[in-house]
Amino acid sequence: MPISTQKVRDISIVIVDYERATIIVAEEFRSNVQSEIASGTKKIIFDLSKCNFIDSTFLSALIVSFKRIAETNGELRIFGLKPAVQAMFQLTRLTKIFSIFNDEQEALNSLR
């Protein structure tokens, strides 16, 4: 499944298994995250380690997810940004909004 979720205790890790996260992926991603939030999940980590490219529609889906989890007083982390994706986050100043980590363990530790 290109977008899947793993549970580590009370933390959901949403894995985006696409090299290119574009408009085609954004709706599936948004739906997956919304389901996690609706089920009561308050801690979510996005694994973007397989993404070499993300477009503005997918960035929008990330921002909407951030707002939704914040509305529930939840927490959101991201890890695994490849250089081109990291550049996109820096260019759009999303590095000031999101808590971004190098790997899954760092992201998990930040939520404990």
Protein Blocks (a to p, Z undefined) as FASTA:
>chain_A
ZZdcddehjaccdddfbfbdcfklmmmmmmmmmmmmmnopabdcddfklpmbdcfklmmm
mmmmmmmmmmnopacddehiafklmmmmmmnopmmmpccdfblmlmmmmmZZ
